[in-house]
Amino acid sequence: MLERITMNIHPETRIGHIHLKVADLERAIAFYRDILGFALTQRYGEGAAFLSAGGYHHHIGLNTWESLGAPPPPPHSTGLYHTAILYPNRQELARALHNLIKHNYPIDGASDHGVSEAIYLRDPDGNGVELYRDRDPADYPRDASGNLTMYSRLLDLQKLLSEHQI
């Protein structure tokens, strides 16, 4: 039996970007740029593009190198469950929801997890996307012993939309 060796990753480590295989580059760019609001930072030939928020080199890479015209992965297979895009506050999450509605883009669901509020959808290639905001850690739900007690409850989208400032 192998000995279990525990390595504690540095607490400032973050996931820097995602890179997705897509079937139609222009369609994917339109979703991430025009609907979610990321800026197109660079095109890489005819088969790839990079998008970001806040001037970063890229948060999202898209390419058709192995997937041009391909169908989405089949249900009940391994792969990425979803990409989670963290918004800085509730107002920005409300703005993202407003933009989805404005573009008549379908939403799969919305949940309040106690520690966060999330909206779930699929990009044009069927990749899961979570748009969310975290609550302040001081507001996380905890039991009497102080242990975290996350949950999944229906998120009130109308109440969230009331946070949107036009």
Buried (B, 14 or more C-beta within 10 A) or exposed (E): EEEEEEEEEEEEEEEEBBEBBBBBBEEBBEBBBEBBEBBBBEEEEEBBBBBBBEEBEBBBBBBBEEBBEEEBBEEEEEEEEBBBBEBEEBBBBBBBBBBBEEEEBEBEEBBBBBBBBBBBBBBBBBBBBBBBBBBEEEEBEEEEEEEEEEEEEEBEBEEBEEBBEE
